[in-house]
Amino acid sequence: MTDVTDRPEALVEVHPDADSLATAVAGELLNRIADAQAAGSVPEIGLTGGSIAEAIHREVARLADDSGVDWGAVQFWFGDERFVPRSSPDRNAGQARAAFLDAVGAFRVQEVPAAAEVATAEEAAAAYAEQFTTQGTGGFDILMLGIGPDGHVASLFPGHPGLDVTGATTAAVHDSPKPPPDRVTFTFEALNRATTVWFVASGAGKADAVRRGLAESGSVAETPARGVRGERETTWFLDHDAAGEL
């Protein structure tokens, strides 16, 4: 596992409610992408799933016209994906496409192969790892991550075998404590190839996990979110309720 203790300490930004949080994160994301493009790069953005992520995505779509972003020059990835058919509403990629990717015309969208396209989650993980090394830079300019009430990040769950994967950028996940049971996730090794990491969390149900994620002491085995930190920047974007135990 990547040692993140020598990386910059996390910053915390608290907003009054979920709506203001979504608007702030969306606006900052658009500004960062536009700045990176102005400097001549093709930003590599890692997306996450969940209700607050969907709210952020919809705000991105709403603000996109005035952003100056060239959506054909942004590459998108997903920190994890559910191994289900492509048409399933559980797929993070489908949710992001519906919320903003298709609306803005993004086409450099790297998706994990779906169930029925390959036989197993292991095959899907291997294919996604190949994409990660051949289709992009092998890292992220900005990686957005949610955190579960149990402290999981991507599909790296407390006490699960995926926490211990080394020498690989992706892993298949089975018997997920949160349905659906079969998934593909980036490993800690890949998630930590991020210049900037943004955790986003909303609601009182996340407050304990946020506290554990930011505590001075604690284990990655119990709170996997502790195992990811940006090379240059880590920010936790929270609403008032999610920050309630800090």
Secondary structure, 3 states (H helix, E strand, C coil): CCCCCCCCCCEEEEECCHHHHHHHHHHHHHHHHHHHHHCCCCCEEEECCCHHHHHHHHHHHHHHHHCCCCHHHCEEEECEEECCCCCCCCCHHHHHHHHHHHHHCCCCECCCCCECCECCHHHHHHHHHHHHHHCCCCCEEEEEECCCCCCCECCECCCCHHHHCCCCCEEEECCCCCCCCCEEEECHHHHCCEEEEEEEECCHHHHHHHHHHHCCCCCCCCCHHHHCCCCCEEEEEEECCCCCCC
